[in-house]
């Protein structure tokens, strides 16, 4: 038995639109931790009260909850109150990163490149955004992941349906300039100055449509590692993502999505995920493998960064 980490809860499932993916991630992490002798247990916050974590003596939590109620600072805040260390970013960084509008505002303030955007509250406003941002345009919920509720709008008459779909998932809807070019994703491990970016993955989806189905349930999407980008480009993007990670105050681990303009080769930051997927199709394990890090070793590394935002009377603090 590996006693380094004590009793560990793998938080999975939850109440978000990404529950199915969260369960897949959680079971993968649970099996990996147990294979390394960790005393790990599944814990679904949709079925059990978080206060049971304290009563049952859990020392830390590995968060594999995706989307709202798991990746947005709410669970992180509850664990802060319970004094139980957890993986990934703290309360504020999690809350900012789940909100694509707030994320873009901070990145823009720090001089980091991100596609132009407008926040809208109606179909009419979406049409006005289409005029301003150009064709095609991306319409999506501001606080969802896994491309849930996302539409690529190629004509004005699509704006009403695109807004309605996004608004089903969130009261805040984001219209974003579409960047045509290479889609890449970059994983980050660690915190502060010691954070490091893993090898880039270039994503080539069927018909250029990297949607929910192609992300998790088909084998037609190509993931290219190495990404075979022009000389110097990968290092430049890794540096950019580390700046974006630190700009939001992220810690532990995360994964950022970037589009590279096909004409100018300018990279644009899209979003950052502070509780990335750990399924068989997920990209952080794939990138880690390219860096020589096995899935179980990756899980131990992430768990090793479990922390609290603030020190508590038990003496626990940020790693």
C-alpha positions in Angstrom: 0.0 0.0 0.0 1.2 3.5 -0.9 0.8 5.5 2.3 2.2 8.8 0.9 -1.2 10.2 0.0 -3.4 8.8 2.7 -7.1 8.1 1.9 -7.9 9.6 -1.5 -11.4 10.4 -2.9 -11.7 10.4 -6.7 -14.5 12.9 -7.3 -16.4 11.8 -10.4 -19.9 12.1 -12.0 -21.5 15.2 -10.5 -24.4 17.1 -11.9 -23.0 18.9 -15.0 -23.7 18.2 -18.6 -20.4 16.4 -18.8 -21.4 13.8 -16.2 -20.9 10.8 -18.6 -17.3 11.9 -19.5 -16.5 12.6 -15.8 -17.4 9.1 -14.9 -15.2 7.8 -17.6 -12.3 10.0 -16.4 -12.9 9.1 -12.8 -12.9 5.3 -13.2 -9.6 5.6 -15.3 -7.9 7.6 -12.5 -9.3 5.4 -9.8 -7.9 2.2 -11.4 -4.6 3.9 -12.1 -4.2 5.1 -8.5 -5.1 1.8 -7.1 -2.6 0.1 -9.4 0.1 2.2 -7.7 -1.0 1.2 -4.2 -3.0 4.4 -3.4 -6.0 4.0 -1.0 -8.4 5.5 -3.6 -12.2 5.5 -3.5 -14.9 6.7 -5.9 -17.0 9.5 -4.7 -19.9 11.0 -6.7 -21.1 14.4 -5.3 -24.4 13.9 -7.1 -25.1 10.9 -4.9 -23.4 11.8 -1.7 -22.9 14.9 0.4 -19.4 16.4 0.4 -19.4 16.5 4.2 -19.0 12.7 4.2 -15.5 13.3 2.9 -14.5 14.8 6.3 -16.4 12.2 8.3 -14.8 9.3 6.4 -11.2 10.6 6.9 -10.2 11.5 3.3 -6.9 13.3 3.1 -7.2 14.6 -0.4 -9.4 14.6 -3.5 -8.5 14.0 -7.1 -11.1 16.0 -9.0 -12.3 14.5 -12.3 -15.5 16.5 -12.3 -15.9 18.4 -15.6 -17.8 21.6 -16.2 -20.0 23.3 -13.7 -20.3 22.1 -10.1 -16.8 20.6 -10.3 -14.5 22.7 -12.5 -16.0 26.1 -11.6 -14.7 26.8 -8.1 -17.8 25.5 -6.3 -16.4 22.1 -5.2 -13.1 23.8 -4.6 -14.7 26.2 -2.2 -16.4 23.4 -0.3 -13.1 21.5 0.0 -11.4 24.7 1.3 -14.1 24.9 4.0 -13.6 21.2 4.8 -9.8 21.6 4.8 -9.3 18.8 2.3 -6.6 19.3 -0.3 -7.6 18.8 -3.9 -6.0 18.6 -7.4 -6.1 21.4 -9.9 -6.6 25.1 -9.6 -8.0 26.9 -6.6 -11.3 28.6 -6.2 -10.7 31.9 -8.1 -8.7 30.4 -11.0 -11.3 27.7 -11.4 -14.2 30.2 -11.4 -12.4 32.4 -14.0 -11.3 29.6 -16.3 -14.8 28.1 -16.6 -16.1 31.4 -17.7 -14.8 32.0 -21.3 -15.7 35.7 -21.2 -13.8 36.4 -18.0 -10.9 34.4 -19.2 -10.7 36.3 -22.5 -10.9 39.6 -20.6 -8.0 38.8 -18.4 -5.9 37.4 -21.3 -6.6 40.5 -23.3 -5.7 42.7 -20.3 -2.3 40.9 -20.1 -1.7 41.3 -23.8 -2.3 37.7 -24.7 -3.9 36.9 -28.1 -7.4 35.5 -28.1 -10.1 35.7 -30.9 -12.4 38.7 -30.9 -15.7 38.1 -29.1 -19.0 39.6 -28.0 -21.3 38.5 -25.2 -24.9 38.3 -26.4 -28.3 38.0 -24.7 -30.7 37.5 -27.7 -30.9 36.1 -31.2 -30.9 39.7 -32.5 -27.7 40.5 -30.7 -26.2 37.3 -32.2 -27.1 38.6 -35.6 -25.4 41.9 -34.9 -22.3 40.0 -33.6 -22.3 38.0 -36.9 -22.0 41.3 -38.8 -19.2 42.6 -36.6 -17.2 39.4 -36.1 -17.5 38.0 -39.6 -18.4 34.7 -41.2 -18.0 32.0 -40.0 -18.6 32.7 -36.3 -18.6 30.4 -33.2 -21.6 30.6 -30.9 -21.3 28.8 -27.6 -22.3 28.8 -23.9 -19.8 30.9 -21.9 -19.5 28.3 -19.1 -19.6 24.9 -20.7 -17.0 22.5 -22.0 -16.6 19.7 -24.5 -18.1 21.8 -27.3 -21.5 21.3 -25.6 -24.0 23.8 -27.1 -21.6 25.0 -29.7 -22.5 26.1 -33.3 -20.3 27.2 -36.2 -22.5 29.8 -37.9 -21.9 30.2 -41.6 -25.0 32.3 -42.5 -27.1 34.9 -40.8 -30.2 32.8 -40.8 -28.4 30.3 -38.5 -28.0 32.8 -35.7 -31.4 32.3 -34.0 -31.0 28.6 -33.7 -27.3 28.9 -32.6 -28.3 31.3 -29.9 -31.2 29.1 -28.7 -28.9 26.1 -28.5 -26.3 27.9 -26.5 -28.9 29.5 -24.2 -30.2 26.1 -23.3 -27.0 25.4 -21.5 -26.1 28.9 -20.1 -27.6 32.3 -19.5 -24.4 33.8 -20.8 -23.7 33.2 -24.5 -20.5 34.0 -26.3 -20.0 34.8 -30.0 -16.4 34.4 -31.1 -14.4 35.1 -34.2 -13.6 31.9 -36.0 -9.9 31.3 -36.7 -9.2 29.1 -39.7 -6.1 27.0 -39.3 -4.4 24.4 -37.2 -6.1 23.4 -33.9 -3.7 22.4 -31.2 -3.9 21.6 -27.5 -1.2 22.0 -24.9 -1.1 20.4 -21.4 0.6 22.0 -18.4 1.8 20.2 -15.3 3.0 22.0 -12.1 2.6 25.3 -10.5 4.2 28.8 -10.6 7.7 29.0 -12.0 8.0 25.2 -12.0 5.1 24.6 -14.3 6.0 23.0 -17.6 4.2 22.5 -20.9 4.0 19.1 -22.4 4.3 18.3 -26.2 1.7 19.8 -28.4 -1.0 17.7 -30.0 -2.4 18.8 -33.4 -6.0 17.8 -33.9 -7.3 16.8 -37.3 -11.0 16.0 -37.0 -13.3 14.5 -39.6 -14.7 17.3 -41.8 -12.9 19.8 -39.5 -15.6 19.2 -36.9 -14.1 18.5 -33.5 -17.5 18.1 -31.7 -18.6 16.1 -28.6 -19.0 12.9 -30.6 -15.6 13.2 -32.3 -13.9 14.1 -29.1 -15.0 11.1 -27.1 -16.7 8.4 -29.1 -15.2 8.0 -32.6 -11.8 6.9 -33.8 -11.8 9.1 -37.0 -10.1 12.1 -35.4 -6.4 12.2 -35.8 -4.1 13.3 -32.9 -0.6 14.2 -34.2 2.2 14.0 -31.7 4.7 15.3 -32.7 2.6 18.1 -34.1 5.0 18.7 -37.0 4.6 22.5 -36.9 7.1 24.9 -38.5 10.5 25.3 -36.7 10.2 27.2 -33.4 6.4 27.3 -33.5 5.8 24.7 -30.8 8.1 26.3 -28.3 6.5 29.7 -28.9 3.0 28.3 -28.3 4.2 26.4 -25.2 5.6 29.7 -23.8 2.3 31.5 -24.7 0.2 28.8 -22.9 2.4 29.0 -19.8 1.8 32.7 -19.7 -1.9 32.2 -20.1 -1.9 29.5 -17.3 -0.1 31.9 -14.9 -2.2 34.8 -15.9 -5.3 33.1 -14.5 -3.5 31.8 -11.4 -3.8 28.1 -12.4 -2.0 25.4 -10.5 -1.4 21.7 -10.6 -2.4 20.9 -14.1 -4.6 22.2 -17.0 -5.0 21.9 -20.8 -5.3 24.9 -23.1 -6.8 25.0 -26.6 -5.2 27.1 -29.3 -6.0 27.9 -32.9 -3.1 28.9 -35.3 -4.1 31.2 -38.1 -3.3 29.4 -41.4 -2.2 32.6 -43.1 -0.3 34.5 -40.4 0.7 31.5 -38.1 -0.4 33.7 -35.2 -1.6 31.5 -32.3 -4.9 32.5 -30.5 -5.9 31.2 -27.1 -9.4 29.8 -27.0 -9.9 28.5 -23.5 -8.2 26.6 -20.6 -9.6 23.5 -18.8 -8.6 23.2 -15.2 -9.9 19.7 -14.7 -9.1 18.0 -18.0 -10.5 14.7 -19.2 -8.7 11.5 -18.4 -10.6 9.1 -20.7 -9.2 6.8 -23.3 -9.7 9.6 -25.8 -8.4 12.4 -23.6 -5.5 14.6 -24.6 -3.5 15.2 -21.4 -2.6 11.4 -21.1 -1.7 11.4 -24.7 0.6 14.4 -24.4 2.1 12.9 -21.2 2.8 9.6 -23.0 4.7 11.6 -25.7 6.8 13.0 -22.9 7.5 9.6 -21.5 5.0 9.8 -18.6 2.7 6.8 -18.2 -1.0 7.2 -17.3 -0.5 5.9 -13.7 2.6 8.1 -13.3 0.6 11.1 -14.6 -2.1 10.5 -12.0 0.5 10.3 -9.2 2.1 13.6 -10.4 -1.3 15.4 -10.5 -2.2 14.0 -7.0 1.1 15.1 -5.7 0.1 18.7 -6.4 -3.1 18.5 -4.4 -3.4 21.6 -2.3 -5.5 24.2 -0.6 -5.6 27.9 -1.5 -5.0 28.8 2.1 -3.3 27.2 5.1 -5.7 25.8 7.7 -5.4 25.0 11.4 -4.4 21.5 10.4 -1.3 23.0 8.7 -2.3 22.1 5.2 -1.4 24.6 2.5 -0.6 25.2 -1.1 1.9 22.8 -2.6 
